[in-house]
Amino acid sequence: MGYIGRAFEGAARGAAALLFGATLLAAGHAHAAEIYEGPLPQPRPVSVGPAGKHADASEMPSKSARECLAKALYFEARGETAKGQLAVGRVILNRVKDKHYPDTICGVVFQNAEKRNRCQFSFACDGKPDLVADQKSWHEVRRRAKWLLACRKGCGSKGLWRGPLWQSTHYHADYVAPGWANRLEQTGQIGTHLFYLEARA
C-alpha cells in the first residue's frame, strides 16, 4: 500500500503526558472519529497458573515485540502527542490481526524493509541507521508500547478501542499525499498524522 512517511523528522522532540483529552481534528471529512475521553484504564492482570505459568501465553508479548513496537513509535511518531503515538501503535496492532499483513508485531513493522523506500514504515527502509539519540523519548515510547500491548485484550471491556480512529490500518503525515489514501476511509487526524481504515469485503 505504499510506505508511510516518517513524521517530524528532525523536529523538536518531547512527549506529552499520557492523557486522552485532546481534540481530534476531522480534516474536512464528513464525520469525526470518536474519542475515548477520560483516564486510561488499567489492563486486567494476566492470570498465573501452577508453577508460575501464565494461563494464556498469547497475552504475554515477547520482549522483541515490545522493542519493535517501541522503535516504530520512536522513529515514526516521537514528535507527536501521547495520543498520537498510541494511535500509530494501534495501526500496527490492527495490522497484526488482519490476515493481509504479517501476524507478528515485528513482521508488521519491518514488512518489506529490504526494499529501499518501499516498505510500510519509512524508518525501516530509508537507509539511515536506527540510532536512538533521545533517551527520554525512548523511555516514554517504550512505556507506551508496553501499555498498548497489555491493553490489546485487557482494556477491551472499557470501550477504549471502539471508535473508528482506533480501528485504523493506515496513516500518513499531512505533508505527503500517497495514492492509496483516496481508496480508504479517513478516520481522523491527530497532529500531523491522518488515519485511515481499509474496508474489507
C-alpha positions in Angstrom: 0.0 0.0 0.0 3.0 2.3 -0.3 5.1 3.3 2.6 4.2 5.6 5.5 6.2 8.8 5.8 8.3 9.5 8.8 6.7 12.1 11.0 8.5 15.2 12.4 12.0 14.1 11.1 14.5 16.4 12.8 11.8 18.3 14.6 11.7 19.2 18.2 11.1 16.2 20.4 9.2 15.9 23.5 6.5 13.7 24.9 3.2 14.8 26.4 1.6 13.3 29.4 -0.4 10.1 28.8 -3.8 11.7 28.7 -6.7 11.4 26.3 -8.5 14.8 26.5 -7.2 16.3 23.3 -9.5 17.4 20.5 -9.5 15.3 17.3 -9.3 17.2 14.0 -11.8 15.9 11.4 -9.7 17.3 8.4 -12.8 18.3 6.5 -14.3 14.9 6.3 -18.0 14.0 6.9 -17.5 12.6 10.3 -15.1 13.0 13.1 -13.7 9.8 14.7 -14.9 9.0 18.1 -12.6 9.7 21.0 -12.2 7.9 24.2 -12.4 10.5 27.0 -11.2 10.0 30.5 -8.3 8.3 32.3 -6.6 5.4 30.7 -7.9 2.1 32.0 -5.6 -0.4 33.8 -5.2 -3.6 31.8 -6.6 -6.6 33.6 -3.8 -8.8 35.1 -2.9 -11.9 33.3 -3.8 -14.9 35.4 -1.0 -17.1 36.6 -1.4 -20.9 36.9 0.5 -23.6 38.6 4.3 -23.3 38.8 4.0 -19.6 38.0 3.0 -20.2 34.3 0.7 -17.8 32.6 -2.7 -19.2 31.8 -2.7 -17.7 28.3 0.8 -17.3 26.9 -0.6 -15.4 23.9 -1.3 -12.4 26.2 2.3 -12.1 27.1 4.1 -10.2 24.4 7.8 -11.0 23.8 10.5 -8.6 24.5 11.2 -8.4 20.8 7.6 -7.4 20.1 7.8 -4.6 22.6 11.0 -3.4 21.2 9.7 -3.4 17.6 6.6 -1.5 18.6 8.7 1.0 20.6 11.0 1.5 17.6 8.0 2.3 15.4 6.6 4.8 17.9 10.0 6.4 18.3 11.0 6.8 14.7 7.6 7.4 13.3 5.8 9.4 16.0 8.1 10.6 18.8 7.2 14.3 17.9 3.5 13.6 18.3 1.4 13.8 21.5 0.9 10.7 23.6 -2.5 10.1 22.0 -0.9 10.4 18.5 1.7 7.8 19.4 -0.9 5.4 20.8 -2.9 5.8 17.5 0.2 4.9 15.5 0.7 1.9 17.7 -2.9 0.8 17.2 -2.4 0.8 13.4 0.4 -1.7 13.9 -1.7 -3.9 16.3 -4.7 -3.7 13.9 -2.5 -5.0 11.1 -1.3 -7.9 13.2 -5.0 -9.0 13.4 -5.5 -8.5 9.6 -4.8 -11.6 7.5 -3.4 -9.4 4.8 -0.4 -8.5 6.9 2.2 -10.4 8.9 0.9 -11.9 12.1 3.6 -10.6 14.4 4.4 -7.1 15.5 8.0 -7.2 14.3 6.7 -8.7 11.0 4.3 -5.8 10.5 6.8 -3.1 11.5 9.6 -4.4 9.2 7.4 -5.6 6.3 9.4 -5.1 3.0 12.3 -3.5 4.9 14.6 -4.9 2.3 13.1 -2.7 -0.3 14.6 0.8 -0.2 12.0 3.4 0.4 9.2 0.9 -0.4 8.4 -0.5 3.0 5.4 0.1 5.2 7.1 2.2 7.8 9.7 4.5 6.3 12.3 4.3 9.1 12.7 0.6 8.3 14.0 1.2 4.8 15.3 4.7 4.5 18.9 3.6 4.6 19.6 5.5 7.8 20.8 3.8 11.0 18.2 3.3 13.6 20.0 5.2 16.4 18.2 6.3 19.5 19.5 9.8 20.3 16.8 11.0 22.7 16.8 8.7 25.7 13.9 10.5 27.4 11.6 10.0 24.4 12.8 6.4 24.0 11.9 5.6 27.7 8.5 7.1 27.2 7.7 5.3 23.9 8.8 2.0 25.4 6.4 2.6 28.3 3.6 3.3 25.9 4.4 0.3 23.8 4.2 -1.9 26.9 0.8 -0.3 27.8 -0.5 -0.8 24.3 0.4 -4.5 24.3 -1.2 -5.0 27.7 -4.3 -3.3 26.6 -4.9 -5.4 23.5 -7.2 -7.7 25.5 -7.1 -6.2 28.9 -8.8 -2.9 28.0 -11.4 -4.3 25.6 -14.3 -4.1 28.1 -13.7 -0.4 28.6 -14.7 0.6 25.1 -11.3 2.2 24.6 -10.8 0.8 21.1 -14.4 1.1 19.8 -14.1 4.3 17.8 -13.2 4.3 14.1 -9.9 6.0 14.8 -8.7 3.1 16.9 -9.6 0.6 14.1 -7.3 2.3 11.6 -5.0 0.2 9.4 -3.1 3.1 7.7 -1.8 6.5 8.4 0.5 9.1 6.7 1.9 12.5 7.5 -0.1 15.5 6.3 2.8 16.8 4.2 2.6 13.8 1.8 -0.2 12.5 -0.4 0.1 8.8 -1.1 -2.1 7.4 -3.8 -3.7 4.7 -1.6 -5.3 7.4 0.7 -8.1 8.1 -1.8 -9.2 4.4 -1.7 -9.5 4.3 2.1 -11.9 5.8 4.6 -10.3 8.5 6.7 -11.0 8.0 10.4 -9.4 11.2 11.8 -6.3 13.2 12.3 -4.0 13.7 15.3 -1.2 16.2 14.9 0.4 15.7 11.5 -0.9 12.2 11.1 -4.0 11.3 9.1 -5.5 7.9 9.8 -7.5 5.6 7.6 -9.4 2.3 7.6 -9.2 -0.2 4.8 -12.7 -1.7 4.5 -12.6 -5.4 3.6 -15.3 -7.2 1.7 
